[in-house]
């Protein structure tokens, strides 16, 4: 698949399934997320994986406009 095909197929997901992401897939996604471009190559982001539903809901409520 070429770059323009990737752009054409891009979409926003607004509803998520309550399925747990498999560990190998999560590791792969995080690995490639670190390759995403950032201003001046600073890579200012941090990733937090939350697997506990109650914790996820509490974090979402702590941030205005958060979703869970």
N, CA, C and O atoms as a Tripos MOL2 file, in Angstrom:
@<TRIPOS>MOLECULE
protein
  272   271    68     0     0
PROTEIN
NO_CHARGES

@<TRIPOS>ATOM
      1 N           0.8540   -1.1690    0.0000 N.3       1 UNK1
      2 CA          0.0000    0.0000    0.0000 C.3       1 UNK1
      3 C           0.9040    1.2380    0.0000 C.2       1 UNK1
      4 O           1.8290    1.3330    0.8070 O.2       1 UNK1
      5 N           0.6400    2.1690   -0.8930 N.am      2 UNK2
      6 CA          1.4700    3.3770   -0.9510 C.3       2 UNK2
      7 C           0.9270    4.4580   -0.0060 C.2       2 UNK2
      8 O          -0.1490    4.3170    0.5750 O.2       2 UNK2
      9 N           1.6900    5.5190    0.1260 N.am      3 UNK3
     10 CA          1.3680    6.5880    1.0700 C.3       3 UNK3
     11 C          -0.0040    7.1980    0.8040 C.2       3 UNK3
     12 O          -0.7600    7.4470    1.7430 O.2       3 UNK3
     13 N          -0.3330    7.4400   -0.4540 N.am      4 UNK4
     14 CA         -1.6080    8.0760   -0.7810 C.3       4 UNK4
     15 C          -2.7870    7.1510   -0.4910 C.2       4 UNK4
     16 O          -3.8800    7.6110   -0.1590 O.2       4 UNK4
     17 N          -2.5620    5.8660   -0.6160 N.am      5 UNK5
     18 CA         -3.6050    4.9050   -0.2570 C.3       5 UNK5
     19 C          -3.8340    4.9310    1.2600 C.2       5 UNK5
     20 O          -4.9720    4.8400    1.7220 O.2       5 UNK5
     21 N          -2.7620    5.0530    2.0180 N.am      6 UNK6
     22 CA         -2.8830    5.1650    3.4750 C.3       6 UNK6
     23 C          -3.7060    6.3980    3.8250 C.2       6 UNK6
     24 O          -4.6020    6.3290    4.6660 O.2       6 UNK6
     25 N          -3.4090    7.5250    3.1840 N.am      7 UNK7
     26 CA         -4.1680    8.7520    3.4400 C.3       7 UNK7
     27 C          -5.6380    8.5910    3.0590 C.2       7 UNK7
     28 O          -6.5260    9.0460    3.7800 O.2       7 UNK7
     29 N          -5.8810    7.9520    1.9410 N.am      8 UNK8
     30 CA         -7.2470    7.7740    1.4730 C.3       8 UNK8
     31 C          -8.0670    6.9100    2.4370 C.2       8 UNK8
     32 O          -9.2590    7.1540    2.6260 O.2       8 UNK8
     33 N          -7.4500    5.9310    3.0290 N.am      9 UNK9
     34 CA         -8.1590    5.0120    3.9230 C.3       9 UNK9
     35 C          -8.2410    5.5070    5.3700 C.2       9 UNK9
     36 O          -8.8930    4.8830    6.2070 O.2       9 UNK9
     37 N          -7.5830    6.6190    5.6570 N.am     10 UNK10
     38 CA         -7.5600    7.1510    7.0140 C.3      10 UNK10
     39 C          -8.9700    7.4880    7.4900 C.2      10 UNK10
     40 O          -9.7990    7.9670    6.7160 O.2      10 UNK10
     41 N          -9.2310    7.2350    8.7650 N.am     11 UNK11
     42 CA        -10.5340    7.5590    9.3440 C.3      11 UNK11
     43 C         -10.3810    7.7610   10.8390 C.2      11 UNK11
     44 O          -9.4030    7.3220   11.4440 O.2      11 UNK11
     45 N         -11.3490    8.4210   11.4170 N.am     12 UNK12
     46 CA        -11.3630    8.6390   12.8620 C.3      12 UNK12
     47 C         -12.3030    7.6270   13.4970 C.2      12 UNK12
     48 O         -13.4190    7.4140   13.0200 O.2      12 UNK12
     49 N         -11.8500    7.0140   14.5580 N.am     13 UNK13
     50 CA        -12.6660    6.0440   15.2800 C.3      13 UNK13
     51 C         -13.2570    6.7390   16.5010 C.2      13 UNK13
     52 O         -12.5240    7.2970   17.3180 O.2      13 UNK13
     53 N         -14.5730    6.7060   16.6230 N.am     14 UNK14
     54 CA        -15.2360    7.3930   17.7260 C.3      14 UNK14
     55 C         -15.8550    6.4210   18.7370 C.2      14 UNK14
     56 O         -16.1470    6.7970   19.8720 O.2      14 UNK14
     57 N         -16.0470    5.1910   18.3200 N.am     15 UNK15
     58 CA        -16.6150    4.1770   19.2000 C.3      15 UNK15
     59 C         -15.6380    3.0030   19.2220 C.2      15 UNK15
     60 O         -15.2070    2.5200   18.1750 O.2      15 UNK15
     61 N         -15.2990    2.5560   20.4230 N.am     16 UNK16
     62 CA        -14.3190    1.4970   20.5600 C.3      16 UNK16
     63 C         -14.9550    0.2500   21.1450 C.2      16 UNK16
     64 O         -15.9150    0.3300   21.9120 O.2      16 UNK16
     65 N         -14.4170   -0.8970   20.7790 N.am     17 UNK17
     66 CA        -14.8690   -2.1580   21.3460 C.3      17 UNK17
     67 C         -14.1990   -2.3520   22.7020 C.2      17 UNK17
     68 O         -13.0950   -1.8590   22.9320 O.2      17 UNK17
     69 N         -14.8530   -3.0540   23.5770 N.am     18 UNK18
     70 CA        -14.3160   -3.2890   24.9190 C.3      18 UNK18
     71 C         -13.4130   -4.5230   24.9470 C.2      18 UNK18
     72 O         -13.3560   -5.2290   25.9540 O.2      18 UNK18
     73 N         -12.7140   -4.7810   23.8500 N.am     19 UNK19
     74 CA        -11.8070   -5.9270   23.7900 C.3      19 UNK19
     75 C         -10.4160   -5.5100   24.2590 C.2      19 UNK19
     76 O          -9.9610   -4.3990   23.9880 O.2      19 UNK19
     77 N          -9.7590   -6.4100   24.9600 N.am     20 UNK20
     78 CA         -8.3920   -6.1450   25.4080 C.3      20 UNK20
     79 C          -7.4380   -6.3030   24.2200 C.2      20 UNK20
     80 O          -7.5730   -7.2270   23.4180 O.2      20 UNK20
     81 N          -6.4890   -5.3980   24.1250 N.am     21 UNK21
     82 CA         -5.4970   -5.4510   23.0500 C.3      21 UNK21
     83 C          -4.4420   -6.4770   23.4350 C.2      21 UNK21
     84 O          -3.9290   -6.4670   24.5540 O.2      21 UNK21
     85 N          -4.1240   -7.3670   22.4930 N.am     22 UNK22
     86 CA         -3.1260   -8.3960   22.7690 C.3      22 UNK22
     87 C          -1.7650   -7.7570   23.0110 C.2      22 UNK22
     88 O          -1.4220   -6.7440   22.4010 O.2      22 UNK22
     89 N          -0.9960   -8.3660   23.9130 N.am     23 UNK23
     90 CA          0.2880   -7.8070   24.3440 C.3      23 UNK23
     91 C           1.2440   -7.5620   23.1740 C.2      23 UNK23
     92 O           1.8530   -6.4960   23.0900 O.2      23 UNK23
     93 N           1.3810   -8.5390   22.2690 N.am     24 UNK24
     94 CA          2.3180   -8.3780   21.1510 C.3      24 UNK24
     95 C           1.9080   -7.2020   20.2630 C.2      24 UNK24
     96 O           2.7710   -6.4900   19.7510 O.2      24 UNK24
     97 N           0.6110   -6.9920   20.0760 N.am     25 UNK25
     98 CA          0.1370   -5.8990   19.2420 C.3      25 UNK25
     99 C           0.3620   -4.5560   19.9350 C.2      25 UNK25
    100 O           0.7560   -3.5820   19.2930 O.2      25 UNK25
    101 N           0.1150   -4.5040   21.2200 N.am     26 UNK26
    102 CA          0.3540   -3.2850   21.9890 C.3      26 UNK26
    103 C           1.8330   -2.8960   21.9280 C.2      26 UNK26
    104 O           2.1600   -1.7280   21.7170 O.2      26 UNK26
    105 N           2.7130   -3.8610   22.1100 N.am     27 UNK27
    106 CA          4.1520   -3.5890   22.0330 C.3      27 UNK27
    107 C           4.5380   -3.0780   20.6490 C.2      27 UNK27
    108 O           5.3500   -2.1620   20.5200 O.2      27 UNK27
    109 N           3.9620   -3.6650   19.6400 N.am     28 UNK28
    110 CA          4.2570   -3.2340   18.2600 C.3      28 UNK28
    111 C           3.7700   -1.8010   18.0150 C.2      28 UNK28
    112 O           4.4880   -0.9930   17.4260 O.2      28 UNK28
    113 N           2.5650   -1.4920   18.4620 N.am     29 UNK29
    114 CA          2.0200   -0.1440   18.2950 C.3      29 UNK29
    115 C           2.8690    0.8990   19.0130 C.2      29 UNK29
    116 O           3.1530    1.9630   18.4630 O.2      29 UNK29
    117 N           3.2710    0.5920   20.2410 N.am     30 UNK30
    118 CA          4.1080    1.5260   20.9950 C.3      30 UNK30
    119 C           5.4700    1.7020   20.3320 C.2      30 UNK30
    120 O           6.0000    2.8110   20.2780 O.2      30 UNK30
    121 N           6.0260    0.6200   19.8340 N.am     31 UNK31
    122 CA          7.3230    0.6860   19.1530 C.3      31 UNK31
    123 C           7.2580    1.6590   17.9820 C.2      31 UNK31
    124 O           8.1370    2.5070   17.8290 O.2      31 UNK31
    125 N           6.2280    1.5400   17.1600 N.am     32 UNK32
    126 CA          6.1130    2.4040   15.9850 C.3      32 UNK32
    127 C           5.6500    3.8130   16.3320 C.2      32 UNK32
    128 O           5.9330    4.7530   15.5900 O.2      32 UNK32
    129 N           4.9490    3.9720   17.4360 N.am     33 UNK33
    130 CA          4.5400    5.3170   17.8610 C.3      33 UNK33
    131 C           5.7580    6.1770   18.1500 C.2      33 UNK33
    132 O           5.7190    7.3910   17.9480 O.2      33 UNK33
    133 N           6.8260    5.5750   18.6150 N.am     34 UNK34
    134 CA          8.0440    6.3340   18.9010 C.3      34 UNK34
    135 C           8.7040    6.8610   17.6320 C.2      34 UNK34
    136 O           9.5300    7.7700   17.7020 O.2      34 UNK34
    137 N           8.3540    6.3080   16.4790 N.am     35 UNK35
    138 CA          8.9010    6.7820   15.2050 C.3      35 UNK35
    139 C           8.1400    7.9840   14.6530 C.2      35 UNK35
    140 O           8.5650    8.5810   13.6640 O.2      35 UNK35
    141 N           7.0280    8.3430   15.2770 N.am     36 UNK36
    142 CA          6.2320    9.4780   14.7930 C.3      36 UNK36
    143 C           7.0610   10.7620   14.8670 C.2      36 UNK36
    144 O           7.8250   10.9570   15.8130 O.2      36 UNK36
    145 N           6.9110   11.6250   13.8800 N.am     37 UNK37
    146 CA          7.6980   12.8660   13.8840 C.3      37 UNK37
    147 C           7.2670   13.8110   15.0020 C.2      37 UNK37
    148 O           6.1150   13.8080   15.4350 O.2      37 UNK37
    149 N           8.2160   14.6120   15.4500 N.am     38 UNK38
    150 CA          7.9320   15.6310   16.4580 C.3      38 UNK38
    151 C           8.7720   16.8600   16.1530 C.2      38 UNK38
    152 O           9.7610   16.7800   15.4250 O.2      38 UNK38
    153 N           8.3830   17.9730   16.7020 N.am     39 UNK39
    154 CA          9.0960   19.2230   16.4810 C.3      39 UNK39
    155 C          10.5480   19.1010   16.9380 C.2      39 UNK39
    156 O          10.8260   18.7570   18.0870 O.2      39 UNK39
    157 N          11.4460   19.3820   16.0360 N.am     40 UNK40
    158 CA         12.8900   19.3390   16.3040 C.3      40 UNK40
    159 C          13.3660   17.9860   16.8300 C.2      40 UNK40
    160 O          14.4140   17.9000   17.4710 O.2      40 UNK40
    161 N          12.6090   16.9480   16.5650 N.am     41 UNK41
    162 CA         12.9980   15.6100   16.9910 C.3      41 UNK41
    163 C          13.0440   15.4200   18.4960 C.2      41 UNK41
    164 O          13.7370   14.5320   18.9930 O.2      41 UNK41
    165 N          12.3160   16.2440   19.2180 N.am     42 UNK42
    166 CA         12.3730   16.2020   20.6880 C.3      42 UNK42
    167 C          11.6180   15.0200   21.2920 C.2      42 UNK42
    168 O          11.9410   14.5600   22.3870 O.2      42 UNK42
    169 N          10.6280   14.5420   20.5820 N.am     43 UNK43
    170 CA          9.7970   13.4310   21.0630 C.3      43 UNK43
    171 C           9.3410   13.6640   22.5070 C.2      43 UNK43
    172 O           9.7640   12.9540   23.4180 O.2      43 UNK43
    173 N           8.4830   14.6540   22.7060 N.am     44 UNK44
    174 CA          8.0820   15.0490   24.0610 C.3      44 UNK44
    175 C           6.9910   14.1760   24.6810 C.2      44 UNK44
    176 O           6.5430   14.4580   25.7930 O.2      44 UNK44
    177 N           6.5660   13.1480   24.0020 N.am     45 UNK45
    178 CA          5.4260   12.3860   24.4910 C.3      45 UNK45
    179 C           5.8420   11.2580   25.4350 C.2      45 UNK45
    180 O           6.9930   10.8230   25.4730 O.2      45 UNK45
    181 N           4.8520   10.8140   26.1850 N.am     46 UNK46
    182 CA          4.9920    9.6660   27.0820 C.3      46 UNK46
    183 C           3.7300    8.8310   26.8940 C.2      46 UNK46
    184 O           2.6360    9.3780   26.7550 O.2      46 UNK46
    185 N           3.8740    7.5460   26.8880 N.am     47 UNK47
    186 CA          2.7370    6.6530   26.7200 C.3      47 UNK47
    187 C           2.4810    5.9160   28.0280 C.2      47 UNK47
    188 O           3.4070    5.4290   28.6770 O.2      47 UNK47
    189 N           1.2170    5.8450   28.3980 N.am     48 UNK48
    190 CA          0.8120    5.1300   29.6040 C.3      48 UNK48
    191 C          -0.2470    4.1210   29.1830 C.2      48 UNK48
    192 O          -1.2540    4.4840   28.5750 O.2      48 UNK48
    193 N          -0.0200    2.8780   29.5020 N.am     49 UNK49
    194 CA         -0.9800    1.8270   29.1760 C.3      49 UNK49
    195 C          -1.7940    1.5370   30.4280 C.2      49 UNK49
    196 O          -1.2510    1.1650   31.4680 O.2      49 UNK49
    197 N          -3.0980    1.7120   30.3110 N.am     50 UNK50
    198 CA         -4.0060    1.4680   31.4390 C.3      50 UNK50
    199 C          -4.8800    0.2820   31.0660 C.2      50 UNK50
    200 O          -5.6320    0.3390   30.0930 O.2      50 UNK50
    201 N          -4.7830   -0.7770   31.8300 N.am     51 UNK51
    202 CA         -5.5640   -1.9820   31.5410 C.3      51 UNK51
    203 C          -6.7630   -2.1440   32.4830 C.2      51 UNK51
    204 O          -7.6900   -2.8980   32.1880 O.2      51 UNK51
    205 N          -6.7400   -1.4430   33.6010 N.am     52 UNK52
    206 CA         -7.8140   -1.5490   34.5770 C.3      52 UNK52
    207 C          -8.9100   -0.5400   34.2430 C.2      52 UNK52
    208 O          -8.6530    0.6620   34.1800 O.2      52 UNK52
    209 N         -10.1200   -1.0230   34.0300 N.am     53 UNK53
    210 CA        -11.2340   -0.1670   33.6070 C.3      53 UNK53
    211 C         -11.5530    0.9250   34.6340 C.2      53 UNK53
    212 O         -11.8150    2.0660   34.2540 O.2      53 UNK53
    213 N         -11.5350    0.5930   35.9200 N.am     54 UNK54
    214 CA        -11.8370    1.5920   36.9530 C.3      54 UNK54
    215 C         -10.7960    2.7080   36.9400 C.2      54 UNK54
    216 O         -11.1360    3.8810   37.0920 O.2      54 UNK54
    217 N          -9.5410    2.3460   36.7610 N.am     55 UNK55
    218 CA         -8.4730    3.3480   36.6890 C.3      55 UNK55
    219 C          -8.6610    4.2290   35.4630 C.2      55 UNK55
    220 O          -8.4840    5.4450   35.5370 O.2      55 UNK55
    221 N          -9.0140    3.6280   34.3490 N.am     56 UNK56
    222 CA         -9.2370    4.3790   33.1140 C.3      56 UNK56
    223 C         -10.3670    5.3910   33.2900 C.2      56 UNK56
    224 O         -10.2390    6.5430   32.8750 O.2      56 UNK56
    225 N         -11.4570    4.9720   33.8960 N.am     57 UNK57
    226 CA        -12.5940    5.8680   34.1290 C.3      57 UNK57
    227 C         -12.1850    7.0020   35.0680 C.2      57 UNK57
    228 O         -12.5280    8.1590   34.8280 O.2      57 UNK57
    229 N         -11.4540    6.6760   36.1340 N.am     58 UNK58
    230 CA        -11.0100    7.7100   37.0810 C.3      58 UNK58
    231 C         -10.0970    8.7210   36.3960 C.2      58 UNK58
    232 O         -10.2300    9.9230   36.6230 O.2      58 UNK58
    233 N          -9.1810    8.2560   35.5690 N.am     59 UNK59
    234 CA         -8.2930    9.1650   34.8390 C.3      59 UNK59
    235 C          -9.0790   10.0340   33.8640 C.2      59 UNK59
    236 O          -8.7890   11.2200   33.7090 O.2      59 UNK59
    237 N         -10.0640    9.4490   33.2130 N.am     60 UNK60
    238 CA        -10.8800   10.1960   32.2610 C.3      60 UNK60
    239 C         -11.6660   11.2980   32.9540 C.2      60 UNK60
    240 O         -11.8150   12.3940   32.4130 O.2      60 UNK60
    241 N         -12.1610   11.0160   34.1270 N.am     61 UNK61
    242 CA        -12.9200   12.0230   34.8790 C.3      61 UNK61
    243 C         -12.0150   13.1180   35.4250 C.2      61 UNK61
    244 O         -12.4500   14.2550   35.6040 O.2      61 UNK61
    245 N         -10.7640   12.7800   35.6880 N.am     62 UNK62
    246 CA         -9.8220   13.7610   36.2350 C.3      62 UNK62
    247 C          -9.4340   14.8040   35.1960 C.2      62 UNK62
    248 O          -9.0340   15.9140   35.5480 O.2      62 UNK62
    249 N          -9.5500   14.4560   33.9290 N.am     63 UNK63
    250 CA         -9.2040   15.3820   32.8540 C.3      63 UNK63
    251 C         -10.4780   15.8790   32.2010 C.2      63 UNK63
    252 O         -11.2750   15.0860   31.6990 O.2      63 UNK63
    253 N         -10.6710   17.1670   32.2040 N.am     64 UNK64
    254 CA        -11.8620   17.7380   31.5840 C.3      64 UNK64
    255 C         -11.8850   17.3800   30.1010 C.2      64 UNK64
    256 O         -10.9010   17.5890   29.3920 O.2      64 UNK64
    257 N         -12.9900   16.8510   29.6440 N.am     65 UNK65
    258 CA        -13.1220   16.4620   28.2450 C.3      65 UNK65
    259 C         -12.5360   15.0960   27.9490 C.2      65 UNK65
    260 O         -12.5030   14.6780   26.7920 O.2      65 UNK65
    261 N         -12.0740   14.3920   28.9710 N.am     66 UNK66
    262 CA        -11.5150   13.0590   28.7660 C.3      66 UNK66
    263 C         -12.6150   12.0690   28.4410 C.2      66 UNK66
    264 O         -13.7770   12.2960   28.7760 O.2      66 UNK66
    265 N         -12.2680   11.0080   27.8120 N.am     67 UNK67
    266 CA        -13.2460    9.9950   27.4680 C.3      67 UNK67
    267 C         -12.7590    8.6230   27.8800 C.2      67 UNK67
    268 O         -11.5550    8.3750   27.9410 O.2      67 UNK67
    269 N         -13.6880    7.7400   28.1610 N.am     68 UNK68
    270 CA        -13.3120    6.3680   28.5030 C.3      68 UNK68
    271 C         -14.3700    5.4180   28.0030 C.2      68 UNK68
    272 O         -14.2480    4.2060   28.1870 O.2      68 UNK68
@<TRIPOS>BOND
     1     1     2 1
     2     2     3 1
     3     3     4 2
     4     3     5 am
     5     5     6 1
     6     6     7 1
     7     7     8 2
     8     7     9 am
     9     9    10 1
    10    10    11 1
    11    11    12 2
    12    11    13 am
    13    13    14 1
    14    14    15 1
    15    15    16 2
    16    15    17 am
    17    17    18 1
    18    18    19 1
    19    19    20 2
    20    19    21 am
    21    21    22 1
    22    22    23 1
    23    23    24 2
    24    23    25 am
    25    25    26 1
    26    26    27 1
    27    27    28 2
    28    27    29 am
    29    29    30 1
    30    30    31 1
    31    31    32 2
    32    31    33 am
    33    33    34 1
    34    34    35 1
    35    35    36 2
    36    35    37 am
    37    37    38 1
    38    38    39 1
    39    39    40 2
    40    39    41 am
    41    41    42 1
    42    42    43 1
    43    43    44 2
    44    43    45 am
    45    45    46 1
    46    46    47 1
    47    47    48 2
    48    47    49 am
    49    49    50 1
    50    50    51 1
    51    51    52 2
    52    51    53 am
    53    53    54 1
    54    54    55 1
    55    55    56 2
    56    55    57 am
    57    57    58 1
    58    58    59 1
    59    59    60 2
    60    59    61 am
    61    61    62 1
    62    62    63 1
    63    63    64 2
    64    63    65 am
    65    65    66 1
    66    66    67 1
    67    67    68 2
    68    67    69 am
    69    69    70 1
    70    70    71 1
    71    71    72 2
    72    71    73 am
    73    73    74 1
    74    74    75 1
    75    75    76 2
    76    75    77 am
    77    77    78 1
    78    78    79 1
    79    79    80 2
    80    79    81 am
    81    81    82 1
    82    82    83 1
    83    83    84 2
    84    83    85 am
    85    85    86 1
    86    86    87 1
    87    87    88 2
    88    87    89 am
    89    89    90 1
    90    90    91 1
    91    91    92 2
    92    91    93 am
    93    93    94 1
    94    94    95 1
    95    95    96 2
    96    95    97 am
    97    97    98 1
    98    98    99 1
    99    99   100 2
   100    99   101 am
   101   101   102 1
   102   102   103 1
   103   103   104 2
   104   103   105 am
   105   105   106 1
   106   106   107 1
   107   107   108 2
   108   107   109 am
   109   109   110 1
   110   110   111 1
   111   111   112 2
   112   111   113 am
   113   113   114 1
   114   114   115 1
   115   115   116 2
   116   115   117 am
   117   117   118 1
   118   118   119 1
   119   119   120 2
   120   119   121 am
   121   121   122 1
   122   122   123 1
   123   123   124 2
   124   123   125 am
   125   125   126 1
   126   126   127 1
   127   127   128 2
   128   127   129 am
   129   129   130 1
   130   130   131 1
   131   131   132 2
   132   131   133 am
   133   133   134 1
   134   134   135 1
   135   135   136 2
   136   135   137 am
   137   137   138 1
   138   138   139 1
   139   139   140 2
   140   139   141 am
   141   141   142 1
   142   142   143 1
   143   143   144 2
   144   143   145 am
   145   145   146 1
   146   146   147 1
   147   147   148 2
   148   147   149 am
   149   149   150 1
   150   150   151 1
   151   151   152 2
   152   151   153 am
   153   153   154 1
   154   154   155 1
   155   155   156 2
   156   155   157 am
   157   157   158 1
   158   158   159 1
   159   159   160 2
   160   159   161 am
   161   161   162 1
   162   162   163 1
   163   163   164 2
   164   163   165 am
   165   165   166 1
   166   166   167 1
   167   167   168 2
   168   167   169 am
   169   169   170 1
   170   170   171 1
   171   171   172 2
   172   171   173 am
   173   173   174 1
   174   174   175 1
   175   175   176 2
   176   175   177 am
   177   177   178 1
   178   178   179 1
   179   179   180 2
   180   179   181 am
   181   181   182 1
   182   182   183 1
   183   183   184 2
   184   183   185 am
   185   185   186 1
   186   186   187 1
   187   187   188 2
   188   187   189 am
   189   189   190 1
   190   190   191 1
   191   191   192 2
   192   191   193 am
   193   193   194 1
   194   194   195 1
   195   195   196 2
   196   195   197 am
   197   197   198 1
   198   198   199 1
   199   199   200 2
   200   199   201 am
   201   201   202 1
   202   202   203 1
   203   203   204 2
   204   203   205 am
   205   205   206 1
   206   206   207 1
   207   207   208 2
   208   207   209 am
   209   209   210 1
   210   210   211 1
   211   211   212 2
   212   211   213 am
   213   213   214 1
   214   214   215 1
   215   215   216 2
   216   215   217 am
   217   217   218 1
   218   218   219 1
   219   219   220 2
   220   219   221 am
   221   221   222 1
   222   222   223 1
   223   223   224 2
   224   223   225 am
   225   225   226 1
   226   226   227 1
   227   227   228 2
   228   227   229 am
   229   229   230 1
   230   230   231 1
   231   231   232 2
   232   231   233 am
   233   233   234 1
   234   234   235 1
   235   235   236 2
   236   235   237 am
   237   237   238 1
   238   238   239 1
   239   239   240 2
   240   239   241 am
   241   241   242 1
   242   242   243 1
   243   243   244 2
   244   243   245 am
   245   245   246 1
   246   246   247 1
   247   247   248 2
   248   247   249 am
   249   249   250 1
   250   250   251 1
   251   251   252 2
   252   251   253 am
   253   253   254 1
   254   254   255 1
   255   255   256 2
   256   255   257 am
   257   257   258 1
   258   258   259 1
   259   259   260 2
   260   259   261 am
   261   261   262 1
   262   262   263 1
   263   263   264 2
   264   263   265 am
   265   265   266 1
   266   266   267 1
   267   267   268 2
   268   267   269 am
   269   269   270 1
   270   270   271 1
   271   271   272 2
@<TRIPOS>SUBSTRUCTURE
     1 UNK1         2 RESIDUE 1 A UNK
     2 UNK2         6 RESIDUE 1 A UNK
     3 UNK3        10 RESIDUE 1 A UNK
     4 UNK4        14 RESIDUE 1 A UNK
     5 UNK5        18 RESIDUE 1 A UNK
     6 UNK6        22 RESIDUE 1 A UNK
     7 UNK7        26 RESIDUE 1 A UNK
     8 UNK8        30 RESIDUE 1 A UNK
     9 UNK9        34 RESIDUE 1 A UNK
    10 UNK10       38 RESIDUE 1 A UNK
    11 UNK11       42 RESIDUE 1 A UNK
    12 UNK12       46 RESIDUE 1 A UNK
    13 UNK13       50 RESIDUE 1 A UNK
    14 UNK14       54 RESIDUE 1 A UNK
    15 UNK15       58 RESIDUE 1 A UNK
    16 UNK16       62 RESIDUE 1 A UNK
    17 UNK17       66 RESIDUE 1 A UNK
    18 UNK18       70 RESIDUE 1 A UNK
    19 UNK19       74 RESIDUE 1 A UNK
    20 UNK20       78 RESIDUE 1 A UNK
    21 UNK21       82 RESIDUE 1 A UNK
    22 UNK22       86 RESIDUE 1 A UNK
    23 UNK23       90 RESIDUE 1 A UNK
    24 UNK24       94 RESIDUE 1 A UNK
    25 UNK25       98 RESIDUE 1 A UNK
    26 UNK26      102 RESIDUE 1 A UNK
    27 UNK27      106 RESIDUE 1 A UNK
    28 UNK28      110 RESIDUE 1 A UNK
    29 UNK29      114 RESIDUE 1 A UNK
    30 UNK30      118 RESIDUE 1 A UNK
    31 UNK31      122 RESIDUE 1 A UNK
    32 UNK32      126 RESIDUE 1 A UNK
    33 UNK33      130 RESIDUE 1 A UNK
    34 UNK34      134 RESIDUE 1 A UNK
    35 UNK35      138 RESIDUE 1 A UNK
    36 UNK36      142 RESIDUE 1 A UNK
    37 UNK37      146 RESIDUE 1 A UNK
    38 UNK38      150 RESIDUE 1 A UNK
    39 UNK39      154 RESIDUE 1 A UNK
    40 UNK40      158 RESIDUE 1 A UNK
    41 UNK41      162 RESIDUE 1 A UNK
    42 UNK42      166 RESIDUE 1 A UNK
    43 UNK43      170 RESIDUE 1 A UNK
    44 UNK44      174 RESIDUE 1 A UNK
    45 UNK45      178 RESIDUE 1 A UNK
    46 UNK46      182 RESIDUE 1 A UNK
    47 UNK47      186 RESIDUE 1 A UNK
    48 UNK48      190 RESIDUE 1 A UNK
    49 UNK49      194 RESIDUE 1 A UNK
    50 UNK50      198 RESIDUE 1 A UNK
    51 UNK51      202 RESIDUE 1 A UNK
    52 UNK52      206 RESIDUE 1 A UNK
    53 UNK53      210 RESIDUE 1 A UNK
    54 UNK54      214 RESIDUE 1 A UNK
    55 UNK55      218 RESIDUE 1 A UNK
    56 UNK56      222 RESIDUE 1 A UNK
    57 UNK57      226 RESIDUE 1 A UNK
    58 UNK58      230 RESIDUE 1 A UNK
    59 UNK59      234 RESIDUE 1 A UNK
    60 UNK60      238 RESIDUE 1 A UNK
    61 UNK61      242 RESIDUE 1 A UNK
    62 UNK62      246 RESIDUE 1 A UNK
    63 UNK63      250 RESIDUE 1 A UNK
    64 UNK64      254 RESIDUE 1 A UNK
    65 UNK65      258 RESIDUE 1 A UNK
    66 UNK66      262 RESIDUE 1 A UNK
    67 UNK67      266 RESIDUE 1 A UNK
    68 UNK68      270 RESIDUE 1 A UNK
